Amino acid sequence: MKKLLFCVLALLASVTASAQDMMWGLTGGLNVSTFNGSDFSSKAGFNIGLKAEYNIADPFFVEGSVLLSQKGAKYEILNEKMKMDLWYLHVPMNFGYKFDINDLIAVAPKVGIFLGCGLWGSDDNDNNPFTDYSKGEFEYLGMKDFNRFDFGFGFGVNGYVAKHLELSTGYEISMVKAYNNDTKPRNWYLSLAFMF
């Protein structure tokens, strides 16, 4: 975690010198997350945090965010329908190409990676999936505590209005198993940011 934080701070510090090419903003929005596999279905959550965007050379840019992100899934166990909330420190970084439609509107497809660190979680029975799924009622089912580390790839598109209002949507595919090989997180997001 210290290395991740150091890398993010180093990246931000390296581009701060070109302040005219940098924009900062507040962002928040909707998550619709699940795990791959037939045992899970989607649930809604949210994300909120800070975002930075740096123009490398027009029209190319990089963007990064530091978000508190609520993910998870719905599932059924012992004929009981349940849902779990997993809270992450979520750090996506994307590379994009901006197309100007006119003086006020632009769109930008983007691709990138993300890192995540599980902070806390809960389910309908007051269990924390990061710490409680390898004991008690779940032990005989062979369940394991959820992995706190997350890493994967994402793709999406940004829409800009007057350079300060930004609407983003995208899909993120984790490469790290949540607790076994069949449960890798997936997340679709829709976010609104005000950049200044």
N, C-alpha and C positions, 0 to 999 in steps of 0.2 A: 504494500500500500504506500509506503514511503517513496519507493521508486516511481510509482505511478504519479503521485503528487508532485515529485520533483520534475518529472518529464513535462507535466502540464504547465507548471510554473515556468520552466525553462523556455517552453514554446511561447508562452504569452509574453515573457520578458524579451525574447528575441525579436518580436514583431512590434513591440510598443514604440520603438524608435521611429517607426513610420506611422505616426498617429493619423495622418491624413488618409491613409489606406486602411485604417482599422475602424470598425464599428463595434460597439458594445450594446447589449440589450438585455431586457428581462423577457423571459419566455415561460409559457405554461400551456397545458393542453390535455388532450385525452389519450389514454393508452387502451388498446384492446389486446390483451395478452392471453396466451395459452401455452401448452407444451405439445410437441408433435406426438402422435400416438392416439389411438381410439379411446383411451380411458379419460381424456380430458376435453373440456369445452372452454370457450372463451369467457373472459370476464372483463369488465371495464375498470379502469383505474385512471390515474392522472400523473402528470409530470410538471415540475416547476423548477426554475433555476435561472442561471445566467448564461448568456451566449455571447460569443465573439466571432467576428467575421473579418478576414484579412484578404484584400485584393493582392494576389501575387503579381499578375500582369493582366490587365483587362483583356478578356472577360473571365479569366481564371481566378478562382478564390479558394481559400480553405476556411472552414468554420469548425468551431469547437464549443461544447457546452459542458457545464457541470450541473447536473440535475438531481433532484430527489424524485425518484420514479417509483410509482406503485404498480406492481405487476402481479402475476399469479395466474390462477385458473380455477375452474369449477370441475368437480369430479364426484364419483360415487364410490363409497366404501361401505361394505357390510350393509348393502341396500339403503344406505343413507346418503342423500345428496348434500355435498359440502362445497365450500369455496375456501381458497387460501389467498391471503394477501402477502406478498413479498415486497419489501421496501429495499430499494437499492440506491447507492450513490452511483449514478450512471454518467459516463463520460464518452459521448460520441464525438468523432472527428471525421469530417467529410471533405472531399475535394469536388468542386463543382465548376460548371461553365454557365455563365449568365447570358441570356438572350434578351436584349431590350426590345420590347414590343413598340413602345413609344417613349416619350419623355417621362411618363409617370409609372408605367407598368413594365415589369420584367419577370421572366421565369428562368429557373436554373435547375436542371437535373444534377443529381449529386450521387456519389458513391463513397463509402468509407468503412471505418471500423468502429467498434465501441468496446469499452471496458466497463465492468460493473463490479461492485462490491456489496454483497448482501448485508444490510444493517440490522433489520429485525423482520419478523413475520408473525402471522397468526392465522388460525383457521376457526371454524365454527365451534370447535371444542376447546378453545383457548390454548391450543398448542402452538409452539413456535416451530415451523418446519425446518429452520436452520439448526435447532438444538434438540427437539423432542421426538423426532420421527424414528429414532433408532431404539426407542424404549417404550415401555407401557403397552397401550393397546395396539401399537403398530409393530411391536417387536416380532410377533409371531407371523406377521405378513411379509417379513423380510425387507421392510422399508428401511431406508437409511436417511440420515440427516441431509438436507439439501446443501448443495455446494454453494458457498458464499461467493466464489469467484465466477465471473461471467465474461466471456469474450466472444465476439462475432463480427459479422459483416452486415452492412445496411445499404439501402438504396432508396432514393426518394426524389422529391422535387420541392423547390421553394418558389413561392410567388411573392413579388414585391409590389407595393403601392407607395409611390412617392418616396422611395428609398428608406422609409422609416418604419413602415408596417409590413410585417413578413408573415406569410402563412406557409407552414411546412407540413408535408405529409411524407410518410415513408414506411418501410417494412424492415425489421431487424431479425436476423437469423443467428441464433447462438450456435457456437461450435463446441460448447462445453456442456456435458451432461448435467442435469439438475440433480438426480440421484441415481440414475442408471442409464444405460445406453439408449433407452427408448424415450427419454424425457428431456429433450433439449428445448429451451424456451424460444418462443416466437412472439413478436410484438409489432402491431401496427399502431402508428401514432398520428395525431393531428394536432399541431401546435400553432400558437399565435405569439409573435414576438414584436416588441417595440424596440427599434434600434436607434441609438443616438451617438 
